[in-house]
Amino acid sequence: MPVWFLPETDEDRRLAPLIDKWMRGEDKEPCWLCKRESRKTTYGYMCWECQEARHVWEAHVAAAVKVEYERRAAAYDGMCQSCALTRVKGTFECESCSKWWEV
């Protein structure tokens, strides 16, 4: 195996494995979102196709998060999450706390 880099300082010793991995081309991984092997990026960042469609998948994720939040809020039965003084059911906050946030 060829020696690409001979570390001399503490910083060089920390960077040596990363530089060696980069020199051998092993830093390319599939996109973290689509996981396609045909679109390998440095350290598995987002590929250009996923970046182009970002507005589409962000809308899907936002809708899924909103639905999950509403489902959990409807099933909640416990103390108010803001003041912890009033028992609430079907929501996370009592009426006075939710009105305080609107102001």
N, C-alpha and C positions, 0 to 999 in steps of 0.2 A: 504494500500500500504506500503510495507516495505521501511525503510529508508536505502539506500545503502551508503550514503555519507553525512556527516554533514560538510558543508563548514565553515572554520574558517578565512581564509585570503581572500584578493581580488582575488588572483589567483585561490584559491579553489572555490570561488563563480563563476568565469568565466568558470572553467572546470566542475563544478558540473552537468550542463545539459548534457554535452557530455558524461561524465562518466556514468550518469544514463541511457542515451539512449543506450550506449554500453552494460551495465550490463543487460538490458532488451532485448537485441538482436534486437533493432529497427534500427540499423545502416545499415542493409542489404537492398540494393535496386537493381533493375534490372540493368544490364550492360547499360551504356549510349549509346553504339553503336547499339547493337542488340535489346535491350529492352525486352529480354526474361525473364519471371518470373522464369524459371527453373535455370537460371544462376545468382543468386543474389550475389553481391559482397559488400564489405564494402563501404558505402557511394556511391554506384553506379559506381565504377571504371570499367575499361574494364575487361571482363571475359577472361578466358584463351583461349577460342576458337577464339575470336576476335583478341587476341594478336598473336595467331598462324597464322592467315590469314591477319596480318597487311600489309604485302607487297602487297597483292591483293587489299584491299580497299584503301590503300594509292595511288596506281597507278590510280584507278578509280577517286578518288578525285582530283588528280593532273591533269588528263585529262580533267575533268569537269571545273576546275578552268582555265586551259589554253584556252579552247574553249570559256568560258565566257569572258575572257580578250580580246581575238581576236575579238569577236563579238562587245564588247564595243568600242574597238579601231577603228574598221571599221566604226562604227556609229558616232564617235566623230568628231565634227566640232567646233573648238575653238582655243584658244591660246595654244601655246606650254606649256606643263606641267612643263618643266624644267626652261626655261628662261622667259616665258610669254612675249616675244617680237615678235614672228612670229606667224601668223595665220596658222593653219594646218588643214587638213581634211583627215580622214581615218587613222590617227595614233595619238599618244599622244605627240610625240616629233618632232621637226623640224630636218632637215637632219644634221645640224651642231651639235646639242645636242646629237643625237643618235650616231654619229661618235665619239664624245668626250667620251661616255661611253665605246666604243669598245677598246679604247686605253689602 
